[in-house]
Amino acid sequence: MTKRVSFVKNKKGFKKPQMRDVARFMWSLIRFGILLGLCFMIIYPYIVKVFNTFKSYPDYLDPTVRYIPKYFTLDNLTTILEQMNYKKTLITTVLYSGLIALIEVVVSALAGYGLARIKFKGNTFLFMLVIFELLVPPQTLFMPMYIRFRFFYGGLNLINTYWPGIVLALTGLGIKNGLFIFMFRQFFKNMPKELEEAAYVDGCNVFKTFFKVMLPNAVTLMVTVFLFAFAWQWTDTTNTTLYMRNTELMANAVNNVNGGELSSLVVAYNNSGAMLAVLPIALVYLVGQKFFIQSVERSGITG
């Protein structure tokens, strides 16, 4: 018997589409429209900032200019580079964000491995505290944390220094630190127990097993957590302006821009400063995007 054909040919030899093919095409077209709309909603603010960066002062006063400037200029960028002291601020922010990200990777990996592999009394309770850290609004901690940093042990004042961020990272209370611990716990929990048993047979203790067996398998996740922590510390404006206002970090530099005698230029300078602040993070994401995808697949946070 010959197999039944799912399409029909007309007199000219062209295929006549079936209703199933038309429905499939329409559904693909609808999905494309939805994705295009979502992408536009996400990208639209950045497009506006790019256009505003290159607008001149007359363009901001002209009601007919909405997006594309009539008088293209680079004065906004040159002015904001001087106001932000961009080169020094960029280096300081890169070093500080990198240090915070490195500390959070180490602390989160240790905590995640302990919660996933070491059985002890209170294990479940500590994991519940990690989840609780994700649920508690950070605004509720601003006042007590500020008082703690203002009158640190022995009356030491850590406000307007770089120490608050370092202390928070060391104690597992950094930005999204609970999420990082959860990711490491899920990753180590899904690893085969035979790896640990083989290491114990070879004479390794818990720390040697962690550093020599388990941690090398989590390189992709470590890179991803580092990139996440680096990006979130870079773009953090809350903790930075609250605890470290006088430090030379990118968030403070963007908040401190001013339009000088022309107050209407504050919008232009803010847009230019925001673009200069986001540009390094965009480059970091383009370089490390494959690590984001691989780690989400392997950490098990979606399952």
Beta strands, then each sheet from edge to edge (+ up, - down):
strand 1: 8-9
strand 2: 15-16
sheet 1: 1+ 2-
end
